[in-house]
């Protein structure tokens, strides 16, 4: 672990020497290359930064990258991996675990994404789809269809669809999908409404 931590620190220092708009890309490429060489498969996403803007703790992320020197076994999800509420969601919307395995895989105890294309070119729609899929990952593990705002922001940044000036407007314009009346600074996480779960089911089908 210490060896990998040293590498991460080294990559961070290298990235700092580049123009600001290239730092994140450089760091991700260096880390991806290193992990690919170590475990044979690049990580899809990294753990989100902790929320520091509110006193409310966001839900614990289940989409993290394990910084382990040894490779973990990569495998499909099994029915026993799903929380009962996640199973009921699949049944209600005529989905199967095969649909989930087309979107995610397990590496040890960590759930990682397989999808690259969100099947939309609109930044606002990409943000909403990212939120829905993050909520799905959490529901698989805990039964709660909830997404941490900081995790949404980080993944939007990684996928080049983070629009800071319209971030909250995108939620307010789609508030029927969430159990919130108004969005803005101070909201640490969002839960899906019944309509939001229905939209999530449609997104799952579209991304197959």
N, C-alpha and C positions, 0 to 999 in steps of 0.2 A: 504493500500500500504506500509506504514512504517513497519508493522509487517512482510510482505513478504520480504521487503528489508533486515530487520534484519536477517531473516532466510537465505537469499542468502549469506549475509556476514558471517554468522555462518558456512554455508556449505563450503565456500571458505577457511576459516581458518582451518577447519577439513582436507580438501583436501591438504593444504599446508604441513601438517605434514606427508604426505605419500611420498614414492619415486616418482620422477618426472613422471615416465611412468604410474603411477596409479592415478595421481592427477585429470586429466580430467574425467576419467571414474568414479571415486569416486564422484566428484562434480555432474556429470550428473545423477548418480543413486540417490543421495540424493535429488536433485531438482525434478527429475521425481517422486520419491515416495511422496514428499510433495505435488506437484501439483495434482497428481493422487488422493490423499486423499481429496484435496480441491475441485476439479471440476469433479472427476469421470473418467477422461481420460487423459493419459500422453501426454505432448507436444511432437511433432515429431522432431522439430528442434528449434534452438535458433537464435536470431538475430546476423548477422555478425558484426565483429569489423570494425570500420571505416578505410578506406584506408589512410595510412600515408606515403606511399612511393612516391607519385606523387602529382603534383599540380592539376591534373584532378580529379574531383569528380565523383565517380562511380555512376551508377543508384541506386536510392533508392530501398532497398529490400522490397518485399512484402511477404517474407517468414520469419516471426518473431513470437516469442512467447510472448503473452500478459501476463505480470506479474501483474495480477489482482487478488485480494482476492476473488472476486465473480466469479462464473462460467458463461461463455458465451454460448449462444445457438449454438449448432453444427448442421450444415445442409449442404445439397448438394448445388452445384452451380446451379444457374438458368440462363437462356439465358440473362436476364437483367444484370447479373453480368459481362458479357463478353464485352470487348471492341470490336468495329466493326471489327478491323483488326484480332482479335482472331476468331471472327465468320467466317470471310472470309477464314481464314486458315483452319478451320474445314471443311468448304464446299469444298474447293479446294482439300483436301486430303481425302474426303469421311469419315470424322470423325464426331462424335456427342458429345453433352454435356455429354452423358452417359460415353463416354471414359474418359473424364476429371474427372467425379465423381468417377471413379474407381481408380484415382490417387490422388485426392485432396478432401478436405472438408473445409468448412468455419466455423470458430469459431468467432462469432461477425463479425468484418470487416477484420479478418485475414485469409489468405489462408494458409493451412497447408497440408503437404503431407501424404498420406496413404501408399505409396509403401515402402517396406523394401528391396526387392531384385531387384537389377539393371539388373539381368539376364546376368551377365558376371563375370568372375573371373579375367580378365585382368585389372590391375590398370590403364593403359592408356585409355582403353575403358570406364572404370567407370568414369574417369575424364571428358571425352567428354560427356557422357550421363548425368552426373550431370550438366554440363554447359548447355546442351540443355534444360533440365527440369527447371532449374532456369530461363532461358530465356522465357520459356513457362509461368511460373508463373507471370513474369513481363508483358508479352504480354496480359495475361488475364485482368490485371488491367489497363495497360497503352497503349497497342497496340504496344509496342516496344519489339522486340525479342532480348533482350540484357541481359547479365549476368555480374555482378560485380565480378572481379577476386578474391577479398577478400572473397566474399561469397562462391565462388567455392572452394577456399582453405579450408575454415572452414568446409564445408560439406564433402569434401574429407577426412579431418582429422577425422570427426565424423564417417565416413563409413570405416575408416582404409584403404584408397586407395590413400593417399597423398604421392606422390613420388617427393620430393623437387628437386632432381638432374635431373629429366626428365620432370618436370612440363611444362616448356616452349617448350621443344622438342615435347611433346605430341600435343600441339597446332600447331606447325610448320609442324608436320607430317600429320595433318588433316586440314590444312589451307583453303582447298576448302570449308569447312563447315562454314567459317566465312568471314566477310568483312574486313580482315586484310591481309597484305602482309607478315608481319614478327612480331613474338611475342617475348617479352622479358621484362625485368624490365622497368617499365614506362608505361606499358599498364594497364589501370585501369578497363577496361570493354571490352567485345567482343560482336559484333552483328552477328546474324546468316545471312548467305547468302541464296540464293534460295535453293541451294543444302543442306545447313544446316537445313532449314525448312523441306525439304523432308525427311532428316534423322530423324529429330524430330518426324515426323508423323509415321515413321517406328518404332521408339522406343516406342511411345505411344501404338501402336498396340501390340508390343511384351510384354509390361508390363501389359496387360489386364489379 
